[in-house]
Amino acid sequence: MAGLDTKQKILAAAVGCFNSRGLVNARLQHIADEAFMSLGNLTYHFRNKEAILQAIWTQIEGQQSLLLTEFRILPLFEDIERLMISTFELQQQYAFFYLDTLDIVRNYPDISIRYRQLVLWQIQQLELALEFNKSRGAFRSELLKEEQMQTLATQFWITANSWMYCCHVQGEPANDYKKFQQALWGLLFPYFTDIGLQESRQTLALLSDKDGIFGN
């Protein structure tokens, strides 16, 4: 943590503790120990764990908002892939948030309100991306109608954001991006036109048909 100011050092230590111990089990003393400082020094900067969590959430919210702002400019397939990569990396960095989401939204009303707003924005941007790619001939318009578009965008969001939790429940590693990638592109596959299929193959050049997304 060399080079970080004191508050950033505390937040980095807190993320590490929350990820390893879980939000509920991590105590201020654990965070102070991780940051190599006294408890008094820590509470001078953050009076309690809620204040630390609020600051970490602001970091997550800022990164998510930046991703969406960049994504909405021209959401081609390669942009969808970049969004997936960035989302996966964010989950690895802040694993506790994606594992403890329900507890967080239940116990921290301010974060809950802001998180719901962010979720709505994410799903709206996904819908717009689907609409844009349908309009340019990458998705089958007879299958991907307006009502299906909203459902598919919601399914995509749920799959992406519950990935960490599902992996832990099933006892599987949550750091396998290839499986994450397959799960999300697999949702889109039934709606591809020939153009969409060709572009998706190019985008997913590291995956072959035998990996289970495209079939034969």
Buried (B, 14 or more C-beta within 10 A) or exposed (E): BEEEEEEEBBBBBBBBBBBEBBBEEBEBEBBBBBBEBEEEEBBEBBEEBEEBBBBBBEBBBEBBEEBBEBBBEEBBBEBBBBBBEBBBEBBBEBBBBBBBBEEBBEBBEEBBEBBEEBBEBBBBBBBBBBBBBBEEEBBBEEEBEEEEBBEBBBBBBEBBBEBBBEBBEEEEEBEEEEBBBBBBBEBBBEBBBEEBEEBBBEBBEEBEEEEEBBEE
